[in-house]
Amino acid sequence: MAGLLEVTIGRPDAKAMRRYRYMWTVTLDGHTLGWGHANRQEEAKIDAMDLAADVVNPDELRDIRITNAASCH
């Protein structure tokens, strides 16, 4: 069983915000699987879940947690 998949979506720092409005990270049991950026929050969530689906078999997950954070890096 793979464990806990966490998706965090938040605002980037001021420098990155010039180009992107949202950043996202995907972790599995505390290990970063990937990160990215998007101009809309919905796009960020879709991109993050697409990455997770490519890397992890959903049947092996114990839980999925999606968090909207004040900031994300």
Secondary structure, DSSP 8 states (H G I E B T S, - for coil): --EEEEEEEEE--HHHHTT-SEEEEEEETTEEEEEEEESSHHHHHHHHHHHHHHHS-GGGEEEEEEEEEEE--
